Amino acid sequence: MSADIEGKLKQIVVNQLGVEEAAVVGKAKFIEDLGADSLDIVELVMAMEEAFGIDIPDEEAEGIRTVEDAVSYVKKTQDLA
C-alpha cells in the first residue's frame, strides 16, 4: 500500500512541477530542491486531495515541505479512513 502511495505521489509531483522522476526522492524539498513556488504548492495539495480522496487543511498543508512529509501525511489519512 505505501509503495502505491509513493508511486502515485511521485507521479503527481512530476506532473505538477515538471521535474524528472529521479529528482522526486523522500528528502527532496518542494520549494528548495524541486523549484516549486507557492502556487505550485497549492496545486500540489489540490492534486493530492483529488488523487487520494482526502481533505488537507491549510495549516496541515503548511507542514508538508518534502516528498516524505507528503507521503507520511497521506499514509496517516489512509490509516484513519
Buried (B, 14 or more C-beta within 10 A) or exposed (E): EEEEBBEBBBBBBBEBBEBEEEBBEEEBEBEEBBEBEEEBBEBBBBBBBEBBEBEBEEEEBEEBBBBBBBBBBBBEBBEEE
